[in-house]
Amino acid sequence: MPKELHPYGVLLRPIITEKSTLLTGLDKYVFEVDVRANKNQIKDAVQLAFNVRVAEVNTMKMKGKPKRFGRRVTNRPDWKKAIVTLVPGDKIELFEGI
């Protein structure tokens, strides 16, 4: 049985790109999350951390990019991205003014 993740350990960092800032107008926010986290854990973590109501969570696994060290080619680690849709009217203040 896998070890239970702490809600504050699920969210690693917000992803702030041009595409993710356009999604904030649709009440969608993008986070890098722990690879072992599922949608229910991500929903609980966002609701606990930001005191908002989550309507939907979409996740995707991102493959690590190849990196070169001289002739040797290695890969960066894989990571997981979550797009969190909030209930209309709720906002996360962390992303405001970007």
C-alpha positions as CSV (number, residue, x, y, z in Angstrom):
1,M,0.0,0.0,0.0
2,P,1.5,3.4,-1.0
3,K,2.3,6.0,1.6
4,E,-0.3,8.7,1.9
5,L,0.8,12.1,0.6
6,H,0.4,15.2,2.9
7,P,-1.8,17.8,1.3
8,Y,0.9,20.5,1.4
9,G,3.3,18.1,-0.3
10,V,1.1,17.5,-3.3
11,L,1.5,21.0,-4.9
12,L,5.1,21.6,-5.9
13,R,4.9,25.0,-7.7
14,P,2.6,27.1,-9.9
15,I,3.4,27.1,-13.6
16,I,3.4,30.7,-14.9
17,T,3.6,30.8,-18.6
18,E,1.9,32.8,-21.3
19,K,-0.6,30.0,-22.0
20,S,-1.3,29.4,-18.3
21,T,-2.0,33.1,-17.7
22,L,-4.6,33.1,-20.5
23,L,-6.3,30.2,-18.7
24,T,-6.7,32.3,-15.5
25,G,-9.4,34.2,-17.4
26,L,-11.3,30.9,-17.6
27,D,-10.8,30.2,-13.8
28,K,-8.2,27.5,-14.6
29,Y,-4.9,27.4,-12.8
30,V,-1.8,25.3,-13.6
31,F,0.4,23.6,-11.0
32,E,3.3,21.1,-11.0
33,V,2.3,18.4,-8.7
34,D,3.8,15.2,-7.2
35,V,3.9,12.4,-9.7
36,R,2.2,10.0,-7.2
37,A,-0.7,12.4,-6.5
38,N,-4.2,11.6,-7.9
39,K,-7.0,14.0,-8.9
40,N,-8.7,13.7,-5.5
41,Q,-5.5,14.5,-3.6
42,I,-4.8,17.5,-5.9
43,K,-8.4,18.8,-5.4
44,D,-8.1,18.6,-1.6
45,A,-4.7,20.2,-1.6
46,V,-5.8,23.2,-3.7
47,Q,-9.0,23.7,-1.6
48,L,-6.9,23.5,1.7
49,A,-4.1,25.7,0.5
50,F,-6.0,28.5,-1.2
51,N,-9.5,28.3,0.5
52,V,-11.4,27.9,-2.9
53,R,-13.8,25.4,-4.3
54,V,-12.5,23.2,-7.1
55,A,-14.9,22.1,-9.9
56,E,-12.6,19.9,-12.0
57,V,-9.0,18.7,-12.1
58,N,-7.2,17.6,-15.3
59,T,-3.8,15.9,-15.1
60,M,-1.0,15.0,-17.5
61,K,2.4,13.4,-17.3
62,M,5.1,15.4,-18.9
63,K,8.1,13.5,-20.3
64,G,11.6,14.8,-19.3
65,K,13.5,16.6,-22.0
66,P,16.9,15.2,-23.1
67,K,20.0,16.9,-21.9
68,R,23.5,16.6,-23.2
69,F,26.7,16.5,-21.1
70,G,29.4,16.4,-23.8
71,R,28.7,13.3,-25.8
72,R,26.5,11.6,-23.1
73,V,22.7,12.2,-23.5
74,T,20.6,11.9,-20.4
75,N,16.9,12.7,-19.7
76,R,15.5,15.1,-17.2
77,P,13.0,13.4,-14.8
78,D,9.3,13.1,-15.8
79,W,6.9,15.3,-14.0
80,K,3.1,15.8,-13.6
81,K,1.1,18.9,-14.5
82,A,-2.4,19.6,-13.2
83,I,-4.9,22.1,-14.6
84,V,-7.4,23.0,-11.8
85,T,-10.7,24.5,-12.7
86,L,-12.4,26.6,-10.0
87,V,-16.1,27.3,-9.3
88,P,-17.1,30.5,-11.1
89,G,-16.5,33.5,-8.7
90,D,-13.5,31.9,-6.9
91,K,-10.0,33.2,-7.5
92,I,-6.5,32.4,-6.3
93,E,-4.7,35.6,-5.3
94,L,-1.3,34.2,-6.0
95,F,-1.9,34.6,-9.7
96,E,-3.5,38.0,-9.7
97,G,-1.5,40.9,-11.3
98,I,0.7,38.8,-13.4
